[in-house]
C-alpha cells in the first residue's frame, strides 16, 4: 500500500472529538441517560476520550464500556479459516436498560461492524436507543446504517484504505489514506 495523504493530525482528531461530544450532549439533552460503548479496538480509547470531554463540558462522568464483536461478525468463518477467533473482553459496567447507548468506532465503512455491535448490545440488554459516533465516515455502505455523529466525512474509492492510529493503541496519532 502507498500512503496518499494524512487526513487528520492529533489536533484535528481532538477538535473532531470535542465537536462530537458537544453534539452528543445537545442531542441527548445532557449526559444523564447515556453510556458510551467503544467497539474494540480503536473505538474504546475514542469512547474514553469522549467521556473526558463530556466531563470537561458538563461536569459529569458518563459510564463507558468496551465491546468485542468478534463472535457477532457475519464473516467469522472466512475471517478465521486458519485460526481461532481472538476474543477480547466485553465490558459494560452498568445496566443498559432504558439508557441511550452510543456506540463509538474509528471508521464507518460497510456498516457490518456496527450491525454486529448492535447485535452484541441487544444480547446485553434492551437500551432506550442506540446511536453511533465515528471519527471517520468513508462511505460504501452495504447495510442501511448511518452515523449520528461524524468527525469527518472522507469519500473514498474501493482502492483506498483509511488507517487510524491512536496514541493508546499505536503510540502515534493521525488518520491517513492509503492506496491499495
C-alpha positions as CSV (number, residue, x, y, z in Angstrom):
1,X,0.0,0.0,0.0
2,X,1.1,3.5,-0.8
3,X,0.3,6.4,1.5
4,X,-1.6,9.2,-0.3
5,X,-2.0,11.8,2.4
6,X,-2.5,12.4,6.1
7,X,-6.1,13.4,6.7
8,X,-6.1,14.3,10.4
9,X,-3.3,15.1,12.8
10,X,-3.6,15.0,16.6
11,X,-5.0,18.5,16.8
12,X,-7.7,17.8,14.2
13,X,-8.7,14.5,15.9
14,X,-9.0,16.4,19.2
15,X,-11.2,19.1,17.5
16,X,-13.4,16.4,15.9
17,X,-13.9,14.6,19.2
18,X,-14.7,17.9,21.0
19,X,-17.4,18.7,18.4
20,X,-18.8,15.1,18.7
21,X,-19.0,15.5,22.5
22,X,-21.0,18.7,22.2
23,X,-23.3,17.1,19.6
24,X,-23.9,14.1,21.8
25,X,-24.8,16.4,24.8
26,X,-27.1,18.5,22.6
27,X,-29.0,15.7,21.0
28,X,-29.4,13.8,24.4
29,X,-30.2,16.9,26.5
30,X,-27.1,16.3,28.6
31,X,-25.4,13.2,29.6
32,X,-27.5,11.8,32.4
33,X,-29.1,8.9,30.3
34,X,-26.2,7.9,28.1
35,X,-23.5,5.3,28.1
36,X,-20.6,5.4,25.7
37,X,-19.6,1.9,24.4
38,X,-16.4,1.7,22.3
39,X,-16.1,-1.0,19.7
40,X,-12.7,-2.7,20.1
41,X,-10.0,-1.9,19.3
42,X,-9.9,1.8,18.5
43,X,-13.4,2.7,19.4
44,X,-12.6,2.0,23.1
45,X,-10.0,4.8,23.5
46,X,-12.2,7.1,21.5
47,X,-15.1,6.5,23.9
48,X,-12.7,7.2,26.8
49,X,-11.7,10.5,25.2
50,X,-15.4,11.4,24.7
51,X,-16.1,10.6,28.3
52,X,-13.3,13.0,29.3
53,X,-14.6,15.8,27.0
54,X,-18.1,15.4,28.4
55,X,-16.7,15.6,31.9
56,X,-15.0,18.9,30.9
57,X,-18.2,20.3,29.3
58,X,-20.9,19.1,31.7
59,X,-19.0,18.2,34.8
60,X,-20.5,14.6,34.8
61,X,-18.8,11.3,34.3
62,X,-20.9,9.2,31.9
63,X,-20.3,5.5,32.0
64,X,-18.2,3.8,29.3
65,X,-17.9,0.3,28.2
66,X,-15.9,-1.8,25.7
67,X,-17.5,-4.2,23.2
68,X,-15.8,-7.1,21.4
69,X,-17.8,-8.0,18.3
70,X,-15.7,-11.0,17.2
71,X,-18.4,-13.6,17.7
72,X,-21.0,-11.4,16.0
73,X,-19.3,-10.9,12.7
74,X,-21.1,-12.2,9.7
75,X,-17.8,-13.2,8.1
76,X,-16.4,-15.1,11.1
77,X,-15.9,-18.3,9.3
78,X,-14.0,-16.6,6.5
79,X,-12.0,-14.4,8.8
80,X,-10.7,-17.2,11.0
81,X,-10.2,-20.0,8.4
82,X,-6.8,-21.0,9.9
83,X,-7.0,-19.6,13.4
84,X,-9.4,-19.5,16.3
85,X,-11.1,-16.1,16.7
86,X,-9.2,-13.9,19.2
87,X,-11.7,-12.8,21.8
88,X,-11.2,-9.5,23.6
89,X,-13.2,-8.7,26.7
90,X,-16.6,-7.1,26.5
91,X,-17.2,-4.8,29.5
92,X,-20.3,-2.8,30.1
93,X,-20.3,-1.6,33.7
94,X,-24.0,-0.5,34.0
95,X,-27.4,-1.9,33.1
96,X,-28.2,-0.5,29.7
97,X,-31.9,-1.0,30.0
98,X,-33.6,2.4,29.3
99,X,-30.1,4.0,28.6
100,X,-29.1,5.7,25.3
101,X,-26.2,3.6,24.2
102,X,-23.7,5.5,22.0
103,X,-21.5,3.1,20.0
104,X,-18.2,4.6,19.2
105,X,-15.8,3.4,16.4
106,X,-12.9,4.8,14.4
107,X,-14.1,4.2,10.8
108,X,-17.6,3.6,9.4
109,X,-17.3,1.7,6.1
110,X,-19.7,-1.1,5.0
111,X,-21.8,-1.0,8.2
112,X,-21.2,-4.6,9.1
113,X,-19.1,-3.9,12.2
114,X,-21.9,-1.6,13.5
115,X,-24.6,-4.3,12.8
116,X,-22.5,-6.8,14.8
117,X,-22.1,-4.3,17.6
118,X,-25.9,-3.7,17.7
119,X,-26.5,-7.5,17.9
120,X,-24.0,-7.7,20.8
121,X,-25.6,-4.8,22.6
122,X,-29.1,-6.4,22.3
123,X,-27.7,-9.5,23.9
124,X,-26.6,-7.5,26.9
125,X,-29.9,-5.7,27.4
126,X,-32.6,-3.5,25.8
127,X,-31.5,0.1,25.6
128,X,-33.8,3.0,25.0
129,X,-31.9,3.7,21.8
130,X,-28.6,3.0,20.1
131,X,-26.7,5.9,18.5
132,X,-23.5,5.8,16.5
133,X,-20.4,8.1,16.7
134,X,-17.5,7.6,14.4
135,X,-14.3,9.5,13.8
136,X,-14.3,8.9,10.0
137,X,-17.2,8.0,7.7
138,X,-15.8,6.8,4.4
139,X,-19.0,5.7,2.6
140,X,-19.5,2.5,0.7
141,X,-22.3,1.2,2.9
142,X,-23.6,-2.4,2.4
143,X,-26.2,-2.1,5.1
144,X,-28.7,0.8,5.8
145,X,-26.6,2.2,8.7
146,X,-25.6,5.8,9.2
147,X,-23.7,7.6,12.0
148,X,-25.4,10.1,14.2
149,X,-22.1,11.8,15.0
150,X,-19.2,12.1,12.5
151,X,-15.8,13.6,13.0
152,X,-15.0,13.8,9.3
153,X,-16.7,12.5,6.1
154,X,-14.0,11.2,3.7
155,X,-15.4,9.9,0.4
156,X,-13.1,7.1,-0.8
157,X,-12.7,4.7,-3.6
158,X,-12.7,1.0,-3.3
159,X,-8.9,1.2,-3.9
160,X,-8.3,3.3,-0.9
161,X,-7.9,2.4,2.8
162,X,-8.3,4.7,5.8
163,X,-5.8,3.9,8.6
164,X,-6.4,5.4,12.1
165,X,-3.5,5.5,14.6
166,X,-4.2,6.5,18.2
167,X,-1.6,7.0,20.9
168,X,-3.3,4.4,23.2
169,X,-3.1,1.6,20.6
170,X,-0.3,2.6,18.2
171,X,1.9,5.2,20.0
172,X,1.3,7.7,17.3
173,X,-1.7,9.8,16.4
174,X,-3.1,10.5,12.9
175,X,-5.5,9.4,10.3
176,X,-4.2,8.7,6.8
177,X,-5.4,7.4,3.5
178,X,-3.6,4.7,1.5
179,X,-4.0,3.4,-2.0
180,X,-4.0,-0.4,-2.4
